[in-house]
Amino acid sequence: MRNDKININSTAFLRAFALGACLWLLVSCASAVENPSVGLADMLKPTGGDSSAEINLRFNGSNALNFVYEQLAMGPRTSFNAKQLPLRDKLCEKLKALGFEVAIQPLKGAGGMGNGVDFYNVIATLKSPVNSKLKVFGAHYDTIPIAPNDPDPAMKAVPIPGANDGASGVAVLLEAARVIAERKTELKHSIRLIFFDGEDFSTGGENMLYGSKYYAANLSGDEIKSIEYFILIDMIGDKDLNIYQDINSVNAYPQLTAHIFESADKLGLKGFISRTKYRIFDDHLPFINAGVPSAVLIDFDFPYWHTLSDTGDKVSADSLSQIGRLLEYLIFNN
């Protein structure tokens, strides 16, 4: 689907994107400011508890990795030229087949380089008969149409593959959806999975987070009260997984971040480091601003971020499994 407001030459558009990217100190998907001096080492105490092998978890990292490659086979999932739509439709198909109620939330970009562009959030809900309170998990499914961090200046206007930055989070949520559907009789909360569009439209604060900003801005007071928490996952497939606590998440809702990392410790997940390092600007911020307890899980030390080297070989089933098993544990054991 093409929007008339972006009926322009794609190459020229990408060159304009790349030029605009050089003007920004704030970068997208997610953006971060490093703050290694701020830590929470004293906030969390190791439980020394069970490993994930001792808890009945069914998440399969190999399944998730397969879906990373399925997304890569679609090519870049860029929003300015509607290249994200095949993935949007595939997500709807797969989630409906698993028994989720699926809705597409269309929106027009407001402001920035995505102004007037058509975006589409995919919202999948599985209701629990015993509790309508929602645990919500999200990831973005679009990919940035440039490679602003690529070491080759000639390649900065080329769309990235987005194996880790985009496909990894989507793959984990989709495999989690399979597990949730399989274990739905055990649900103690209703579950919502949100696949955001327009997170990575370009670099710069006003050129990103289109889908999450729209979704959060349109939540009613009652809907906000119905959400127990929101957890965003982004860039979580790196083979050398290092997930620190996000400063923004800790400042806004410290108990949620503490709960997440205590659970990771109990499961023996080695990719989680219980101290802060970065201040992350990502799709969780509109939820925080709306008053929803929120946190982000992201490995912002990924060396191939926003480069053409963000390819499938940089992603591992083990890393995907660590995130997926944590989400499954938070859903069914907490």
NUVEXRO-982956 format. One record per residue (C-alpha): residue in one letter; x, y, z. Coordinates in nm, 2 decimals, always signed. Layout:
+------+--------+--------+--------+
: rest :     xx :     yy :     zz :
+------+--------+--------+--------+
:    a :      X :      Y :      Z :
...
+------+--------+--------+--------+
END
This chain:
+------+--------+--------+--------+
: rest :     xx :     yy :     zz :
+------+--------+--------+--------+
:    m :  +0.00 :  +0.00 :  +0.00 :
:    r :  +0.14 :  +0.34 :  -0.10 :
:    n :  +0.05 :  +0.68 :  +0.05 :
:    d :  +0.02 :  +0.97 :  -0.19 :
:    k :  +0.23 :  +1.19 :  +0.04 :
:    i :  +0.53 :  +0.96 :  -0.01 :
:    n :  +0.49 :  +0.91 :  -0.39 :
:    i :  +0.86 :  +1.00 :  -0.45 :
:    n :  +1.16 :  +0.83 :  -0.59 :
:    s :  +1.28 :  +0.57 :  -0.33 :
:    t :  +1.65 :  +0.63 :  -0.39 :
:    a :  +1.62 :  +1.00 :  -0.34 :
:    f :  +1.41 :  +0.94 :  -0.03 :
:    l :  +1.67 :  +0.71 :  +0.11 :
:    r :  +1.95 :  +0.96 :  +0.04 :
:    a :  +1.74 :  +1.23 :  +0.21 :
:    f :  +1.71 :  +0.99 :  +0.51 :
:    a :  +2.08 :  +0.93 :  +0.52 :
:    l :  +2.15 :  +1.31 :  +0.51 :
:    g :  +1.90 :  +1.37 :  +0.78 :
:    a :  +2.06 :  +1.10 :  +1.00 :
:    c :  +2.39 :  +1.28 :  +1.01 :
:    l :  +2.22 :  +1.58 :  +1.16 :
:    w :  +2.10 :  +1.40 :  +1.47 :
:    l :  +2.29 :  +1.32 :  +1.79 :
:    l :  +1.98 :  +1.13 :  +1.92 :
:    v :  +1.95 :  +0.80 :  +1.73 :
:    s :  +1.66 :  +0.56 :  +1.70 :
:    c :  +1.57 :  +0.20 :  +1.77 :
:    a :  +1.63 :  +0.24 :  +2.04 :
:    s :  +1.83 :  +0.55 :  +2.12 :
:    a :  +2.04 :  +0.55 :  +2.43 :
:    v :  +2.26 :  +0.77 :  +2.64 :
:    e :  +2.53 :  +0.57 :  +2.83 :
:    n :  +2.55 :  +0.62 :  +3.21 :
:    p :  +2.79 :  +0.36 :  +3.35 :
:    s :  +2.81 :  +0.54 :  +3.68 :
:    v :  +2.45 :  +0.47 :  +3.78 :
:    g :  +2.39 :  +0.12 :  +3.91 :
:    l :  +2.15 :  -0.09 :  +4.11 :
:    a :  +2.40 :  -0.35 :  +4.24 :
:    d :  +2.26 :  -0.32 :  +4.59 :
:    m :  +1.90 :  -0.32 :  +4.47 :
:    l :  +1.88 :  -0.68 :  +4.36 :
:    k :  +2.02 :  -0.97 :  +4.55 :
:    p :  +2.09 :  -1.30 :  +4.37 :
:    t :  +1.84 :  -1.57 :  +4.46 :
:    g :  +2.07 :  -1.85 :  +4.36 :
:    g :  +1.74 :  -2.03 :  +4.26 :
:    d :  +1.62 :  -2.27 :  +4.01 :
:    s :  +1.76 :  -2.28 :  +3.66 :
:    s :  +1.51 :  -2.28 :  +3.36 :
:    a :  +1.58 :  -2.65 :  +3.32 :
:    e :  +1.42 :  -2.71 :  +3.66 :
:    i :  +1.10 :  -2.52 :  +3.57 :
:    n :  +0.86 :  -2.64 :  +3.31 :
:    l :  +0.92 :  -2.40 :  +3.02 :
:    r :  +0.84 :  -2.47 :  +2.66 :
:    f :  +0.98 :  -2.18 :  +2.47 :
:    n :  +1.19 :  -2.30 :  +2.18 :
:    g :  +1.48 :  -2.08 :  +2.07 :
:    s :  +1.52 :  -2.27 :  +1.74 :
:    n :  +1.16 :  -2.20 :  +1.64 :
:    a :  +1.23 :  -1.83 :  +1.71 :
:    l :  +1.55 :  -1.83 :  +1.51 :
:    n :  +1.36 :  -1.99 :  +1.22 :
:    f :  +1.12 :  -1.70 :  +1.22 :
:    v :  +1.41 :  -1.45 :  +1.22 :
:    y :  +1.52 :  -1.60 :  +0.89 :
:    e :  +1.16 :  -1.61 :  +0.76 :
:    q :  +1.15 :  -1.23 :  +0.82 :
:    l :  +1.49 :  -1.18 :  +0.65 :
:    a :  +1.36 :  -1.36 :  +0.35 :
:    m :  +1.10 :  -1.08 :  +0.31 :
:    g :  +1.37 :  -0.82 :  +0.27 :
:    p :  +1.38 :  -0.49 :  +0.46 :
:    r :  +1.05 :  -0.42 :  +0.63 :
:    t :  +1.05 :  -0.05 :  +0.58 :
:    s :  +0.74 :  +0.16 :  +0.63 :
:    f :  +0.79 :  +0.46 :  +0.40 :
:    n :  +0.73 :  +0.24 :  +0.10 :
:    a :  +0.49 :  -0.02 :  +0.26 :
:    k :  +0.75 :  -0.30 :  +0.26 :
:    q :  +0.64 :  -0.39 :  +0.61 :
:    l :  +0.29 :  -0.50 :  +0.50 :
:    p :  +0.38 :  -0.86 :  +0.40 :
:    l :  +0.51 :  -0.91 :  +0.75 :
:    r :  +0.21 :  -0.74 :  +0.90 :
:    d :  -0.02 :  -0.98 :  +0.72 :
:    k :  +0.20 :  -1.28 :  +0.81 :
:    l :  +0.18 :  -1.19 :  +1.18 :
:    c :  -0.20 :  -1.16 :  +1.16 :
:    e :  -0.23 :  -1.50 :  +0.99 :
:    k :  +0.00 :  -1.68 :  +1.24 :
:    l :  -0.16 :  -1.52 :  +1.55 :
:    k :  -0.51 :  -1.59 :  +1.44 :
:    a :  -0.42 :  -1.95 :  +1.37 :
:    l :  -0.30 :  -1.97 :  +1.74 :
:    g :  -0.64 :  -1.85 :  +1.86 :
:    f :  -0.56 :  -1.49 :  +1.94 :
:    e :  -0.80 :  -1.20 :  +1.88 :
:    v :  -0.61 :  -0.99 :  +1.63 :
:    a :  -0.67 :  -0.63 :  +1.53 :
:    i :  -0.48 :  -0.40 :  +1.30 :
:    q :  -0.46 :  -0.04 :  +1.43 :
:    p :  -0.40 :  +0.19 :  +1.14 :
:    l :  -0.25 :  +0.54 :  +1.19 :
:    k :  -0.11 :  +0.83 :  +1.01 :
:    g :  +0.24 :  +0.95 :  +1.11 :
:    a :  +0.22 :  +1.28 :  +1.30 :
:    g :  +0.52 :  +1.51 :  +1.26 :
:    g :  +0.88 :  +1.45 :  +1.16 :
:    m :  +0.99 :  +1.26 :  +0.85 :
:    g :  +0.70 :  +1.01 :  +0.89 :
:    n :  +0.43 :  +1.28 :  +0.88 :
:    g :  +0.13 :  +1.15 :  +0.68 :
:    v :  +0.28 :  +0.80 :  +0.63 :
:    d :  +0.05 :  +0.50 :  +0.68 :
:    f :  +0.16 :  +0.28 :  +0.98 :
:    y :  -0.01 :  -0.03 :  +1.12 :
:    n :  +0.02 :  -0.17 :  +1.47 :
:    v :  -0.07 :  -0.54 :  +1.51 :
:    i :  -0.25 :  -0.62 :  +1.84 :
:    a :  -0.30 :  -0.97 :  +1.95 :
:    t :  -0.50 :  -1.06 :  +2.26 :
:    l :  -0.57 :  -1.38 :  +2.44 :
:    k :  -0.82 :  -1.34 :  +2.72 :
:    s :  -0.81 :  -1.54 :  +3.05 :
:    p :  -1.15 :  -1.65 :  +3.18 :
:    v :  -1.02 :  -1.59 :  +3.54 :
:    n :  -0.86 :  -1.24 :  +3.51 :
:    s :  -0.91 :  -0.96 :  +3.26 :
:    k :  -0.60 :  -0.78 :  +3.38 :
:    l :  -0.35 :  -0.76 :  +3.10 :
:    k :  +0.02 :  -0.84 :  +3.09 :
:    v :  +0.14 :  -0.67 :  +2.77 :
:    f :  +0.45 :  -0.74 :  +2.57 :
:    g :  +0.57 :  -0.55 :  +2.26 :
:    a :  +0.83 :  -0.54 :  +1.99 :
:    h :  +0.86 :  -0.33 :  +1.67 :
:    y :  +0.84 :  -0.51 :  +1.33 :
:    d :  +0.96 :  -0.24 :  +1.10 :
:    t :  +1.32 :  -0.18 :  +1.00 :
:    i :  +1.51 :  +0.14 :  +0.94 :
:    p :  +1.55 :  +0.23 :  +0.57 :
:    i :  +1.91 :  +0.34 :  +0.60 :
:    a :  +2.23 :  +0.22 :  +0.76 :
:    p :  +2.36 :  +0.53 :  +0.94 :
:    n :  +2.62 :  +0.34 :  +1.14 :
:    d :  +2.76 :  +0.14 :  +0.85 :
:    p :  +3.14 :  +0.18 :  +0.82 :
:    d :  +3.11 :  +0.22 :  +0.45 :
:    p :  +2.99 :  +0.58 :  +0.37 :
:    a :  +2.86 :  +0.45 :  +0.03 :
:    m :  +2.62 :  +0.21 :  +0.21 :
:    k :  +2.46 :  +0.45 :  +0.45 :
:    a :  +2.15 :  +0.50 :  +0.23 :
:    v :  +2.08 :  +0.13 :  +0.20 :
:    p :  +1.81 :  -0.04 :  +0.42 :
:    i :  +1.95 :  -0.27 :  +0.68 :
:    p :  +1.84 :  -0.64 :  +0.70 :
:    g :  +1.73 :  -0.60 :  +1.06 :
:    a :  +1.80 :  -0.95 :  +1.19 :
:    n :  +1.85 :  -0.83 :  +1.55 :
:    d :  +1.70 :  -0.48 :  +1.52 :
:    g :  +1.35 :  -0.58 :  +1.44 :
:    a :  +1.33 :  -0.95 :  +1.36 :
:    s :  +1.46 :  -1.08 :  +1.69 :
:    g :  +1.19 :  -0.92 :  +1.91 :
:    v :  +0.91 :  -1.02 :  +1.67 :
:    a :  +1.04 :  -1.38 :  +1.66 :
:    v :  +1.04 :  -1.41 :  +2.03 :
:    l :  +0.69 :  -1.27 :  +2.07 :
:    l :  +0.56 :  -1.51 :  +1.80 :
:    e :  +0.72 :  -1.82 :  +1.96 :
:    a :  +0.59 :  -1.69 :  +2.29 :
:    a :  +0.24 :  -1.67 :  +2.13 :
:    r :  +0.27 :  -2.04 :  +2.04 :
:    v :  +0.36 :  -2.13 :  +2.40 :
:    i :  +0.08 :  -1.91 :  +2.54 :
:    a :  -0.18 :  -2.07 :  +2.32 :
:    e :  -0.05 :  -2.42 :  +2.41 :
:    r :  -0.07 :  -2.33 :  +2.79 :
:    k :  -0.38 :  -2.11 :  +2.78 :
:    t :  -0.57 :  -2.31 :  +3.04 :
:    e :  -0.29 :  -2.21 :  +3.28 :
:    l :  -0.33 :  -1.84 :  +3.23 :
:    k :  -0.38 :  -1.63 :  +3.54 :
:    h :  -0.39 :  -1.30 :  +3.34 :
:    s :  -0.51 :  -1.20 :  +3.00 :
:    i :  -0.22 :  -1.15 :  +2.75 :
:    r :  -0.16 :  -0.89 :  +2.48 :
:    l :  +0.12 :  -0.88 :  +2.23 :
:    i :  +0.17 :  -0.56 :  +2.03 :
:    f :  +0.38 :  -0.54 :  +1.72 :
:    f :  +0.46 :  -0.17 :  +1.66 :
:    d :  +0.51 :  -0.01 :  +1.33 :
:    g :  +0.71 :  +0.31 :  +1.27 :
:    e :  +0.96 :  +0.27 :  +1.56 :
:    d :  +1.26 :  +0.28 :  +1.32 :
:    f :  +1.13 :  +0.52 :  +1.05 :
:    s :  +1.45 :  +0.72 :  +1.07 :
:    t :  +1.70 :  +0.86 :  +1.32 :
:    g :  +1.60 :  +1.16 :  +1.54 :
:    g :  +1.35 :  +1.19 :  +1.82 :
:    e :  +1.06 :  +1.31 :  +1.61 :
:    n :  +1.12 :  +1.05 :  +1.34 :
:    m :  +1.06 :  +0.74 :  +1.55 :
:    l :  +0.81 :  +0.56 :  +1.78 :
:    y :  +0.51 :  +0.64 :  +1.56 :
:    g :  +0.32 :  +0.33 :  +1.64 :
:    s :  +0.38 :  +0.32 :  +2.02 :
:    k :  +0.31 :  +0.69 :  +2.06 :
:    y :  -0.03 :  +0.65 :  +1.89 :
:    y :  -0.12 :  +0.34 :  +2.08 :
:    a :  -0.04 :  +0.49 :  +2.42 :
:    a :  -0.20 :  +0.82 :  +2.34 :
:    n :  -0.53 :  +0.65 :  +2.26 :
:    l :  -0.55 :  +0.44 :  +2.58 :
:    s :  -0.85 :  +0.54 :  +2.80 :
:    g :  -0.81 :  +0.57 :  +3.17 :
:    d :  -0.99 :  +0.24 :  +3.22 :
:    e :  -0.76 :  +0.07 :  +2.97 :
:    i :  -0.45 :  +0.20 :  +3.15 :
:    k :  -0.58 :  +0.07 :  +3.48 :
:    s :  -0.64 :  -0.27 :  +3.31 :
:    i :  -0.27 :  -0.31 :  +3.23 :
:    e :  -0.06 :  -0.48 :  +3.50 :
:    y :  +0.26 :  -0.39 :  +3.31 :
:    f :  +0.41 :  -0.35 :  +2.97 :
:    i :  +0.75 :  -0.51 :  +2.87 :
:    l :  +0.92 :  -0.41 :  +2.55 :
:    i :  +1.18 :  -0.63 :  +2.39 :
:    d :  +1.42 :  -0.49 :  +2.12 :
:    m :  +1.75 :  -0.62 :  +1.99 :
:    i :  +1.76 :  -0.92 :  +2.21 :
:    g :  +1.91 :  -1.18 :  +1.97 :
:    d :  +2.28 :  -1.09 :  +1.98 :
:    k :  +2.50 :  -1.40 :  +2.03 :
:    d :  +2.69 :  -1.21 :  +2.30 :
:    l :  +2.38 :  -1.12 :  +2.50 :
:    n :  +2.43 :  -0.84 :  +2.76 :
:    i :  +2.10 :  -0.69 :  +2.89 :
:    y :  +2.14 :  -0.41 :  +3.14 :
:    q :  +1.87 :  -0.23 :  +3.33 :
:    d :  +1.74 :  +0.07 :  +3.15 :
:    i :  +1.77 :  +0.40 :  +3.35 :
:    n :  +1.44 :  +0.53 :  +3.22 :
:    s :  +1.26 :  +0.21 :  +3.33 :
:    v :  +1.43 :  +0.21 :  +3.67 :
:    n :  +1.35 :  +0.57 :  +3.74 :
:    a :  +0.99 :  +0.53 :  +3.65 :
:    y :  +0.90 :  +0.19 :  +3.78 :
:    p :  +1.19 :  +0.04 :  +3.97 :
:    q :  +0.99 :  -0.25 :  +4.12 :
:    l :  +0.90 :  -0.39 :  +3.77 :
:    t :  +1.26 :  -0.39 :  +3.65 :
:    a :  +1.37 :  -0.55 :  +3.98 :
:    h :  +1.11 :  -0.82 :  +3.94 :
:    i :  +1.22 :  -0.89 :  +3.58 :
:    f :  +1.59 :  -0.92 :  +3.67 :
:    e :  +1.52 :  -1.12 :  +3.98 :
:    s :  +1.32 :  -1.36 :  +3.77 :
:    a :  +1.61 :  -1.38 :  +3.51 :
:    d :  +1.85 :  -1.46 :  +3.80 :
:    k :  +1.62 :  -1.73 :  +3.93 :
:    l :  +1.62 :  -1.89 :  +3.59 :
:    g :  +2.00 :  -1.87 :  +3.57 :
:    l :  +1.99 :  -1.66 :  +3.25 :
:    k :  +2.35 :  -1.54 :  +3.19 :
:    g :  +2.27 :  -1.25 :  +2.95 :
:    f :  +2.12 :  -1.03 :  +3.22 :
:    i :  +2.33 :  -0.78 :  +3.42 :
:    s :  +2.16 :  -0.63 :  +3.73 :
:    r :  +2.28 :  -0.28 :  +3.70 :
:    t :  +2.21 :  +0.02 :  +3.47 :
:    k :  +2.42 :  +0.13 :  +3.18 :
:    y :  +2.21 :  +0.32 :  +2.93 :
:    r :  +1.91 :  +0.56 :  +2.92 :
:    i :  +1.70 :  +0.40 :  +2.65 :
:    f :  +1.46 :  +0.59 :  +2.42 :
:    d :  +1.23 :  +0.33 :  +2.27 :
:    d :  +0.87 :  +0.22 :  +2.25 :
:    h :  +0.83 :  +0.18 :  +2.62 :
:    l :  +0.85 :  +0.56 :  +2.68 :
:    p :  +0.50 :  +0.65 :  +2.56 :
:    f :  +0.36 :  +0.39 :  +2.80 :
:    i :  +0.56 :  +0.53 :  +3.09 :
:    n :  +0.44 :  +0.87 :  +3.00 :
:    a :  +0.08 :  +0.74 :  +2.99 :
:    g :  +0.12 :  +0.60 :  +3.34 :
:    v :  +0.16 :  +0.23 :  +3.25 :
:    p :  +0.42 :  +0.04 :  +3.45 :
:    s :  +0.68 :  -0.04 :  +3.18 :
:    a :  +1.03 :  -0.16 :  +3.12 :
:    v :  +1.25 :  -0.24 :  +2.82 :
:    l :  +1.48 :  -0.54 :  +2.76 :
:    i :  +1.75 :  -0.45 :  +2.51 :
:    d :  +2.11 :  -0.53 :  +2.44 :
:    f :  +2.24 :  -0.19 :  +2.33 :
:    d :  +2.60 :  -0.31 :  +2.30 :
:    f :  +2.52 :  -0.48 :  +1.97 :
:    p :  +2.81 :  -0.38 :  +1.75 :
:    y :  +2.62 :  -0.41 :  +1.42 :
:    w :  +2.33 :  -0.18 :  +1.51 :
:    h :  +2.20 :  +0.02 :  +1.21 :
:    t :  +2.46 :  -0.14 :  +0.98 :
:    l :  +2.43 :  -0.38 :  +0.69 :
:    s :  +2.60 :  -0.64 :  +0.90 :
:    d :  +2.28 :  -0.68 :  +1.11 :
:    t :  +2.23 :  -1.02 :  +0.96 :
:    g :  +2.10 :  -1.36 :  +1.07 :
:    d :  +2.44 :  -1.50 :  +1.16 :
:    k :  +2.47 :  -1.24 :  +1.44 :
:    v :  +2.16 :  -1.39 :  +1.61 :
:    s :  +2.15 :  -1.70 :  +1.83 :
:    a :  +1.88 :  -1.94 :  +1.93 :
:    d :  +2.02 :  -1.94 :  +2.28 :
:    s :  +1.98 :  -1.56 :  +2.32 :
:    l :  +1.63 :  -1.57 :  +2.18 :
:    s :  +1.56 :  -1.86 :  +2.42 :
:    q :  +1.68 :  -1.66 :  +2.72 :
:    i :  +1.43 :  -1.38 :  +2.65 :
:    g :  +1.15 :  -1.61 :  +2.56 :
:    r :  +1.19 :  -1.83 :  +2.87 :
:    l :  +1.19 :  -1.52 :  +3.08 :
:    l :  +0.87 :  -1.40 :  +2.93 :
:    e :  +0.71 :  -1.74 :  +2.97 :
:    y :  +0.81 :  -1.75 :  +3.33 :
:    l :  +0.67 :  -1.40 :  +3.39 :
:    i :  +0.35 :  -1.50 :  +3.23 :
:    f :  +0.29 :  -1.84 :  +3.40 :
:    n :  +0.50 :  -1.85 :  +3.72 :
:    n :  +0.47 :  -1.49 :  +3.85 :
+------+--------+--------+--------+
END
